[in-house]
Amino acid sequence: MKTALASVASLLLGVSILLTGQGLQGILLPVRAGIEEFSTIAIGVMGAAYFLGFTLGCVKGGELVKNVGHVRVFAAMTALASASPLLHGLLLEPWVWTLLRAITGFCFAVLYVVIESWLNEQATNENRGIIFSTYVMITLTMLAAGQMMTLLYDPKDMQLFAIASVLVSLAAMPVVLSRSPSPAIPSHVDVNIRRLFEISPAGAIGCLASGLANGPFWALAPLFASGISDGVSLASWFMTAAVIGGAVAQWPIGHLSDKLGRRKVMAAMGIAGAVLGLFLFVSGMTSFVGLIVFSAAWGFVAFPIYSIAVAHANDNADPEDYVMVSAGLLLMYGAGAIVGPFLASMLMTLVGVSALYAYTGTIHLLLMLYVIARMARRASRPEEHHIPFTDAMATAHTASHVYEEEIQQQAEDEAA
């Protein structure tokens, strides 16, 4: 394990610093927006803008890498992303924040493409699971650490915005100074959504539903927590508990899906998410401890859905379709995460902040019904093939595998 991680240690160090800054921004901005009395719809639009930029970054990131290379793109995107939190703190206008969130989403999508394509080139079939499981755990853990940093200073002041900017800037140093060779430059990326649905309707809809539910969570859950209790403490703990719950769930839920089948587990997680969301909406819970426990439970059932959907889609894909499937699933998630904050914010404006979880509960319920309908229409194959869940985790967060096939082909051409 030490040998496998040694070649990517500097890159993973950069990732940990980068995602700490990202986690801090993710909770600071909705909390500060609430303090500035931005409307709930405006905050939802900001969340949607982030994922719109993220989707565009996934589409255009490969072109940037192709033109100037991985290291230069990483340095440029961290520079631009580090300017964003400073401008948020200086320009307290909803339309400015919306534009900045779109820019931030674009930057982080491109950064993820660089990071994961780099990891993919360094990994082998023997150590890919170790490398990417470590990467996923770092992603969720450092996001949680960044969220807790909101307790260091008053979000009304400039300090937290400055810290977020510094962290994102520092993330470039280990990557730019790394001795590891840069990955091969991708040649092209083709996305075929129609073909994706032919391969795995349940996988595609699972990723869409995950975006519809998780996008509003990242954008609006801090506002929900702040609406229940004044101050930042509850919001920080609430978001962190969800992330920790999601991190803890990845492996047990993933291995359960290996044994029982992806669609069965996806349906079970859907109904669990629906029950939890609708329970919170009906109960009107305000207890600090109760809300923290609920948030961890919600993260436990909500966050693995995307990973399971990705694994299910790859179970049914041919090797030549892996690249297209990875790109298409990410775009499905991004589309849901763009629309979701709009829908949730409108519902919260009409009903109240607790309507956020009525919305997510409804999305999970609809997912469960769809998956069950698919299972009824097409029985599982007698000997259903599952790729190892550890390998599927490599596509569970960004678009790394979009480039894996092109990289391999280019290496073969050079060897010939």
N, C-alpha and C positions, 0 to 999 in steps of 0.2 A: 504493500500500500504506500509506504514512504517513497519507494522508487517511482511509482506511478504518479504521485502528486508533486515530486520534486521538479519535474519539467514544466509544470504549470503553476508553481508556487507564487511567482511574482504576479502572474495574471490574476490568480485568485485573491492575492492581497489587494490588488487594485480594485477588483470586484467588491470586496468587503468594504473598502472605504467609499466607493461609489454608491453602494446601496444603503449605507448608513445615511449619507446625504439625501438620497432619494426617500428613505423612510421618514426623515425629519420633515422634508417638504410635504410629503403626502398627508401628514396630519396637521402641520402648521398652517397651511393655506386655508383649508376649510374652517379651522378654528378662528383665524384672523378675519376671514370673510364674515363669519358670524358676528364677531366683535364690531366690525365696520358696518354691520346691518345690511350686507348684501342680501338680496332676496334669495329664497331657497331655489327658485328657478335659475337665477344667475349662477349660483354655485353648481347646480346640476349641469348647466351649459359648460362651465369650466371643466368639469369632469369629463364631459363628452368631448370637449376640444382636445384634452390630453390624448384620448384614445384615437381621435381622428388623426392627430399628428403622429401617433404611434403607428397607425396603419399605413400612413404615407411613408413613414420611415422604413417600414418593412418592405414596401414596394420599391423604394428608391435607394435604400441602403446599399444594395449590391452594386448599383451603378457607381456610387461614390467610391466604394472599395475598389472596383475595377479600374477607376480612373487614377487614383492616387495611392492605393495600398492601405492595409489595415492600420498600421501605426499612425500614419498621418490623419486618417479619418478619426481614430480614437482621440488623438490630441485635439483635433478641431472640434469634435462634438463635446468633449469635456469642457473646453473653453467656452463654448456657446451655452452649454447647460449650466455652468457655474455663474454666468452673468444673470441668468433668469431669476434666481431667488433674490438677488440684490435689487433688481428692477421691481420685483413684487413689493419689496419693502419700501421702495421710494415712490412708486406710482400706484396709489390706492384707488384705482378705477376698475370697475368690473370688466369693461371691454378690453382694457389693457391686460388684465389678468387672464382673460380668455385667450388672447393672442399668445401670451407668454406660455400658457399651459400647452397650447398646440405645438409651440416650438420645443418645449421641454419633452413632450411625447415623441416628437420626431427624433430628437437627439438621443433619447434613451433607446428607442427602437434600433437605431443604427449602431449604438454602442453594444447592445445585446447581440446583434448580428456579428459584429467584430469579435466579441468575447467568445461566443459559442463556436463560430467557425474556427477560431484559434484553438479552443479546447478540442474540437473534433480532430484537427490535424495532429495534435499531440497524443491523442488517445489511440489505443488499439482495441481490438475485439476483446482482449483479455482484461483490460483495465478500464474500459469505457464506463462500466457501471459504477466503479469506485469514484472515478473522476467526476461524473455527472451527479452522482448522489451527494458528493461533497459540495458541488456547486449549488445544488438545490437547497441544501441545508444552510449554506452560507447566505444564499439569497433571502430566505425567510428569516433567519436569525438576525442578520444585520438590518433588515427592514424593521424588525421589532426593536432593535437597539436604537435605531434612529428615531423611532416614534417616542421612545422614552426620554429622549433628549429634550423634548418640549417642556419637561419639568425644570430645566436648568434656568430659564429666564422667562420673563413675562412676554407672551406672544404679542403684546401691544408695542413692544420695543423692537429695535433693529437687530439685537444680538443673534437671535435664532436664524434670521435670514442670512446673516454674515457667516455663521457656522456652517449652514447648509452649502453656501457657496464655496467656502474653504475646503470642505470635505470632497466635493465634486472635483475641484481643481487638483487636489492632492492625489486623487485616484489615477491621474495620468502618469505620475512619476514611475511607479513600479512597471507599468506596461511599456512606456517609452524607453526605459533603461534596461528592459529585459534582454537577456542574451538568447532567449529562445527564438528560433527562426520563425519569421512571419509565415502564416499559411498561404497556400497558393491562391491566386486571385480568381474569383468565379468568372465564368464566361457568359452565362445567361440563366434566367429563371423564368419558368412558365407556370402559370397558375390556371387550373381548369376546374371551376367550381362544379360544373355539371358532372364531370368525371368523378369528382370527390363524392357527390351524392350517390352516384352509381356504385361506388366502392363501399361506402359506409354511411347511410343516412343517419343512423343513430349516433355515430361519431361526430358528424357534422353538426347535428342539432344539439348534441351534448356540449360542444364547444361554443355554439351560439348562445345556449342557455347559460353557460358559465359566464360569458361576457355580459349578458343581460343582468345577471344577479351580482356578479363581483364588481363590475364597473361602478354601479351606484354605491356599493359598499365603500370602495376607496374614496369616492367623491363626497359622500353624504353621511357616512357613519359617524365621523367626528362631529358633524353638526347635530346629529341625533343625540349623541352622548352629551354634548354641551347644552342641548335643550333640556335635558333631564336634570343636570347639575351644573351650576355656575362654576367656572374655572376650567383648567386644562387637565386636572388630575384624572378625572373619570375618562375623558376622551383618550388620553394616552394609554391608560391601563386597558380600556375597552378594545382599542385597536391592536395593542400588543397581544392581548389574550387571544384574539382571533388568529393572528399570524402564528403564534405558538401552537394553537390547536391544529392549524393546517399543516405545520411542519411535523408535528407528532403523528398525524394521520397518514402521511404519504406512504410509508412502507407497509404498515399493517393493512390498510385498505387496498393498496396495490397488490400485495400478495394474496389477499382474500379474493380479489378479482381473478388472479391466476387460477385459483382452485374452483371457484363457483361460476365464473363467467363474467365478462365485463358488463353486459347489459343487465344482469340480475343485480349486481352491486350498484350500477348507476341508478337503477330504479329505486333501490333501497335508500341510497343517499338522497335521491330526489324527494321521497316521501318524508325522510327524516328532516331535511331542510324545510319542507313545507310545514311540518308540525312545529318545528322550533320557531319559524318566522311568524306563523299565525298565532302561536301561543303568546309570544311577546306582544303582539299587537292587541290581543284580546285582554291579556292580564294587566297591561299597564304597569309592568314591573319598574320599580324605582330603587330597589335595594342595591347598594354598591356591589356587595359580594355576589348577589344574584345575577346582576348584569355582567359581571366579569365571567362567571361560570357559564352563563348563556353564550357570551361572545366566543369563548373557547370552544364550546360545543358546536356553535354555528360554523366556526372556521374548520373544525374537524370534519364536518360533513360537506361543506360547500367547496373548499379549495381543492380536494382531490378529484372532483368531478372532471375537470379539464384533463388531468393526467390519465384518468380512466378512458375518457373519450378518445384521446390520442392513441392510447394503447389499442383500443378496439378498432380504430380505423386502420392502424398498421397491421393488426392481425389479419385483416381482410384485403390488404393491398399486396400487389405484386412488387418485387424489388424495383422494377423500373418506374413504379409510381410513388416511391417513398418521398422523393423530392417534392413532387406536386402536392402530395397529401399534407406534408408538413407545412408548406406555404399556405395551402387552402385552409387548414384548420386554424392557423394563426389569424388569417383574415376573417374567418367566421367569428372568432372570439373578439377581434377588434370591432367588427360591425355591431355585435351585441353590446360591447362596452361603450360604443358611441351613442346608441339609441337608449340604453338603459338609464343613464342619469337624467335624460329628458323626462322619461316616463315617471321615474320615481320622484323627481323633484316636483312635478305637477301634482302628483298624488299627495305628497307631503304638504304642499301649499293648501290643498283643499281639505285634508283630513287632520294633519298634524304630523310631527316628526316620527311618531311610531309607525306611520304608514309605510316607512321605508321597509320594514320587515313584513308587512302585509304584502307588499310588492314582491320582495324576494321569495316569500313563501309561495306566492302564486306562480312565479316562474319555475320553482322547483316542482310544484305540483304538476304543471303542464309538461315538464320534462319527464316526470315519472309516467304520466299517462301516455306520452308518445312512445317511450321505450317499451312499455308493456304492449302497446298496439303493434309495434314492430316485432316483438317476440311472438305475438299471437299470429301474425301474418307469415312469418318465416321462422320455423323451428330451428334451433341450433343444429349445426352439422354434427353428425355422429362423433367425429374426431376433430373437434375444433382446435385449430392451432393457435397458440399464444406465443408471441415473442416475449422474452423475459421482461418483466416490468421495469427492471433497472435500466434496460436499454431504451424503453419507451420514455423514461423520465427525461431523456436527453432532448425531447421535443416538447416538453410540458410547459415551457415558459416563453420561449422565443423561437426564432426561425433558423436555428443552426443547421439543421439537416437540409435546408433549401440548397445549400452549397456543397454538401458532402459528395454527391454523385459527380458534379462537375470537377471537384478537386481530385477525386480518384481518377477520373478519365484523363485529366491533364497530366497527372503524375505518370500514368501508363504511357501516354503519348511521348513524354519527355524521355522515359526509360527506353522506349523503342527507337 
